[in-house]
Amino acid sequence: MDNYVITLGRQFGSLGRAIAHETADLLSIQYYDRDIVEEVAKRMKQPVKVISQVEEEAKSRFGVFGKMLFPLGDGTRELQDRTFFVQECVLRDFADRGPCILVGRCADYVMQGRENLLRVFIYAPKEARIRNCVEQLHMDREQAYKMCADVDRARARYHERYAGYPVMDPEHFDVMMNSDLLGVSGTAAALADLARRKFHLPDPSAKEL
């Protein structure tokens, strides 16, 4: 298999980013997350901070939260749409470079129809996600609960707006995994094994005859 792409969407607190990173390591492929924002900023000749803020505003309802972060005025919607268009181009360009994992940013939608594609969504029960936020991100429980609710809501709006379907719609994913079942390493190992089977990749643990 010369080239394949794994897209990975995730609920906040499900440790999806860590799972994507470890899966990429197991498969020895590229992992793109923050690199996407940095490349978009470069192509738009904007500071990374500005592009991040535009993304946040696009995720917020009626732009109220985003306007507090970055007051773009009447041109906000146009800039958000232009940013997403550039982001689509970046995702496709990264995918064309070679096997990779693309984290978030409607990659499941942007990559749809592409050959050799595996679309993954990572979720976890609310209590597990709150625990992850407390233990991994050092939040208190109240803050963790609010962040899980707020970020999930924002991502859902963003995804609905640009992809046109719900962020957790099983019709648009090949596999949806509960990260609390196997943890980060176990989930990553399962995904790596699934990718090897789907894309007919060599198993590094197999003994040569």
RAPE-V988661 format. One record per residue. N is the residue number from 0. PHI is phi in whole degrees, -180 to 180 (* if undefined). OMEGA is omega in degrees with one decimal (999 if undefined). BURIAL is 1 if it has 9 or more other C-alpha atoms within 8 Angstrom, else 0. Layout:
n=N phi=PHI omega=OMEGA burial=BURIAL
n=N phi=PHI omega=OMEGA burial=BURIAL
This chain:
n=0 phi=* omega=-177.0 burial=0
n=1 phi=-74 omega=-175.8 burial=0
n=2 phi=-148 omega=175.1 burial=0
n=3 phi=-153 omega=-177.3 burial=1
n=4 phi=-132 omega=172.5 burial=1
n=5 phi=-115 omega=172.8 burial=1
n=6 phi=-102 omega=-177.2 burial=1
n=7 phi=-134 omega=172.1 burial=1
n=8 phi=-95 omega=-177.2 burial=1
n=9 phi=-159 omega=170.3 burial=1
n=10 phi=-79 omega=176.4 burial=1
n=11 phi=-64 omega=179.2 burial=1
n=12 phi=87 omega=-179.7 burial=1
n=13 phi=-84 omega=-178.6 burial=1
n=14 phi=68 omega=-179.2 burial=1
n=15 phi=-60 omega=-179.6 burial=1
n=16 phi=-64 omega=178.8 burial=0
n=17 phi=-64 omega=179.0 burial=0
n=18 phi=-65 omega=179.1 burial=1
n=19 phi=-62 omega=-178.7 burial=1
n=20 phi=-64 omega=-178.8 burial=1
n=21 phi=-70 omega=177.0 burial=1
n=22 phi=-63 omega=178.4 burial=1
n=23 phi=-60 omega=178.2 burial=1
n=24 phi=-64 omega=-179.1 burial=0
n=25 phi=-64 omega=-178.7 burial=1
n=26 phi=-92 omega=-177.7 burial=0
n=27 phi=57 omega=178.5 burial=0
n=28 phi=-125 omega=-179.5 burial=1
n=29 phi=-73 omega=178.3 burial=1
n=30 phi=-123 omega=-178.2 burial=1
n=31 phi=-120 omega=177.3 burial=1
n=32 phi=-141 omega=178.9 burial=1
n=33 phi=-65 omega=178.6 burial=0
n=34 phi=-58 omega=-178.7 burial=0
n=35 phi=-65 omega=179.3 burial=1
n=36 phi=-63 omega=-178.5 burial=1
n=37 phi=-63 omega=-179.9 burial=1
n=38 phi=-71 omega=176.2 burial=1
n=39 phi=-61 omega=179.7 burial=1
n=40 phi=-60 omega=-180.0 burial=1
n=41 phi=-63 omega=-177.6 burial=1
n=42 phi=-70 omega=179.9 burial=0
n=43 phi=-92 omega=-179.4 burial=0
n=44 phi=55 omega=179.0 burial=0
n=45 phi=-128 omega=173.9 burial=1
n=46 phi=-63 omega=178.4 burial=0
n=47 phi=-56 omega=-179.4 burial=1
n=48 phi=-59 omega=-179.3 burial=0
n=49 phi=-66 omega=-179.4 burial=1
n=50 phi=-64 omega=177.4 burial=1
n=51 phi=-61 omega=-179.1 burial=1
n=52 phi=-69 omega=176.9 burial=1
n=53 phi=-64 omega=176.6 burial=1
n=54 phi=-59 omega=-179.0 burial=1
n=55 phi=-63 omega=-180.0 burial=1
n=56 phi=-67 omega=178.8 burial=1
n=57 phi=-64 omega=-179.4 burial=1
n=58 phi=-82 omega=-174.1 burial=1
n=59 phi=-87 omega=-178.5 burial=1
n=60 phi=-73 omega=178.9 burial=1
n=61 phi=58 omega=176.9 burial=0
n=62 phi=72 omega=-175.5 burial=1
n=63 phi=-64 omega=-179.3 burial=1
n=64 phi=-65 omega=-178.7 burial=1
n=65 phi=-64 omega=-178.6 burial=1
n=66 phi=-64 omega=176.9 burial=1
n=67 phi=-70 omega=-178.9 burial=0
n=68 phi=-84 omega=-175.2 burial=0
n=69 phi=-153 omega=-175.2 burial=1
n=70 phi=-76 omega=-178.4 burial=0
n=71 phi=-88 omega=176.2 burial=0
n=72 phi=69 omega=-173.9 burial=0
n=73 phi=-68 omega=-177.9 burial=0
n=74 phi=-85 omega=-174.0 burial=0
n=75 phi=-59 omega=-176.6 burial=1
n=76 phi=-60 omega=179.1 burial=0
n=77 phi=-63 omega=179.7 burial=0
n=78 phi=-68 omega=177.5 burial=1
n=79 phi=-61 omega=-179.0 burial=1
n=80 phi=-66 omega=178.8 burial=0
n=81 phi=-66 omega=178.2 burial=0
n=82 phi=-62 omega=179.6 burial=1
n=83 phi=-66 omega=178.3 burial=0
n=84 phi=-60 omega=178.3 burial=0
n=85 phi=-64 omega=179.4 burial=1
n=86 phi=-62 omega=176.5 burial=1
n=87 phi=-57 omega=179.9 burial=1
n=88 phi=-63 omega=179.7 burial=0
n=89 phi=-64 omega=179.9 burial=1
n=90 phi=-60 omega=-179.9 burial=1
n=91 phi=-66 omega=179.5 burial=1
n=92 phi=-65 omega=177.4 burial=0
n=93 phi=-62 omega=-179.0 burial=1
n=94 phi=-64 omega=-179.2 burial=1
n=95 phi=-74 omega=-178.0 burial=0
n=96 phi=-72 omega=-177.8 burial=0
n=97 phi=157 omega=-179.5 burial=1
n=98 phi=-53 omega=-176.6 burial=1
n=99 phi=-162 omega=170.2 burial=1
n=100 phi=-116 omega=177.8 burial=1
n=101 phi=-109 omega=-175.3 burial=1
n=102 phi=-99 omega=173.2 burial=1
n=103 phi=63 omega=174.4 burial=1
n=104 phi=55 omega=177.0 burial=0
n=105 phi=58 omega=-178.7 burial=1
n=106 phi=-62 omega=177.7 burial=1
n=107 phi=-60 omega=178.9 burial=1
n=108 phi=-76 omega=-177.1 burial=0
n=109 phi=-63 omega=-176.0 burial=1
n=110 phi=-89 omega=-174.5 burial=1
n=111 phi=-58 omega=-177.9 burial=0
n=112 phi=89 omega=-180.0 burial=0
n=113 phi=-76 omega=176.1 burial=0
n=114 phi=-72 omega=176.3 burial=0
n=115 phi=58 omega=-177.2 burial=0
n=116 phi=-121 omega=174.1 burial=1
n=117 phi=-127 omega=-177.2 burial=1
n=118 phi=-103 omega=-174.1 burial=1
n=119 phi=-119 omega=171.2 burial=1
n=120 phi=-129 omega=-179.5 burial=1
n=121 phi=-106 omega=177.8 burial=1
n=122 phi=-135 omega=176.3 burial=1
n=123 phi=-162 omega=176.4 burial=1
n=124 phi=-59 omega=-176.9 burial=0
n=125 phi=-55 omega=-177.6 burial=0
n=126 phi=-63 omega=178.4 burial=0
n=127 phi=-66 omega=-179.7 burial=1
n=128 phi=-69 omega=176.7 burial=1
n=129 phi=-64 omega=178.1 burial=1
n=130 phi=-61 omega=178.3 burial=1
n=131 phi=-62 omega=179.4 burial=1
n=132 phi=-64 omega=-179.7 burial=1
n=133 phi=-69 omega=-174.4 burial=1
n=134 phi=-80 omega=-175.3 burial=0
n=135 phi=-94 omega=-176.6 burial=0
n=136 phi=-105 omega=175.3 burial=0
n=137 phi=60 omega=174.6 burial=0
n=138 phi=-92 omega=168.9 burial=1
n=139 phi=-85 omega=-172.8 burial=0
n=140 phi=-61 omega=-178.7 burial=1
n=141 phi=-64 omega=178.4 burial=0
n=142 phi=-65 omega=-179.5 burial=0
n=143 phi=-64 omega=179.9 burial=1
n=144 phi=-61 omega=-178.8 burial=1
n=145 phi=-66 omega=-179.4 burial=0
n=146 phi=-64 omega=178.6 burial=1
n=147 phi=-59 omega=-178.8 burial=1
n=148 phi=-67 omega=-175.1 burial=0
n=149 phi=-68 omega=-177.1 burial=0
n=150 phi=-70 omega=177.2 burial=1
n=151 phi=-60 omega=180.0 burial=1
n=152 phi=-63 omega=-179.1 burial=0
n=153 phi=-65 omega=179.7 burial=1
n=154 phi=-65 omega=179.2 burial=1
n=155 phi=-64 omega=179.3 burial=1
n=156 phi=-66 omega=-180.0 burial=1
n=157 phi=-62 omega=-178.3 burial=1
n=158 phi=-66 omega=179.1 burial=1
n=159 phi=-62 omega=-177.5 burial=1
n=160 phi=-66 omega=-174.7 burial=0
n=161 phi=-98 omega=179.7 burial=0
n=162 phi=-90 omega=178.2 burial=1
n=163 phi=86 omega=176.3 burial=0
n=164 phi=-145 omega=-176.7 burial=0
n=165 phi=-59 omega=-174.5 burial=0
n=166 phi=-63 omega=179.9 burial=0
n=167 phi=-113 omega=-179.6 burial=0
n=168 phi=-72 omega=-176.7 burial=0
n=169 phi=-64 omega=178.4 burial=0
n=170 phi=-67 omega=-175.4 burial=0
n=171 phi=-113 omega=176.8 burial=0
n=172 phi=-131 omega=178.3 burial=1
n=173 phi=-86 omega=179.1 burial=1
n=174 phi=-151 omega=176.0 burial=0
n=175 phi=-125 omega=-173.2 burial=1
n=176 phi=-122 omega=174.7 burial=1
n=177 phi=-86 omega=-174.7 burial=1
n=178 phi=-67 omega=-179.7 burial=1
n=179 phi=-75 omega=-177.6 burial=1
n=180 phi=-71 omega=-175.6 burial=0
n=181 phi=-120 omega=-177.7 burial=1
n=182 phi=78 omega=-176.6 burial=0
n=183 phi=-62 omega=-176.1 burial=1
n=184 phi=-65 omega=179.8 burial=1
n=185 phi=-66 omega=179.0 burial=0
n=186 phi=-67 omega=178.6 burial=1
n=187 phi=-62 omega=179.8 burial=1
n=188 phi=-64 omega=178.7 burial=1
n=189 phi=-65 omega=178.8 burial=0
n=190 phi=-67 omega=179.1 burial=1
n=191 phi=-63 omega=178.2 burial=1
n=192 phi=-65 omega=178.4 burial=0
n=193 phi=-62 omega=179.2 burial=0
n=194 phi=-63 omega=-179.9 burial=1
n=195 phi=-62 omega=-179.6 burial=1
n=196 phi=-70 omega=-177.4 burial=0
n=197 phi=-66 omega=-174.9 burial=0
n=198 phi=-98 omega=177.3 burial=1
n=199 phi=57 omega=179.4 burial=0
n=200 phi=-92 omega=178.3 burial=1
n=201 phi=-66 omega=177.9 burial=0
n=202 phi=-90 omega=-176.7 burial=0
n=203 phi=-65 omega=-178.7 burial=0
n=204 phi=-88 omega=-178.4 burial=0
n=205 phi=-73 omega=179.8 burial=0
n=206 phi=-84 omega=177.4 burial=0
n=207 phi=-76 omega=179.5 burial=0
n=208 phi=-91 omega=999 burial=0
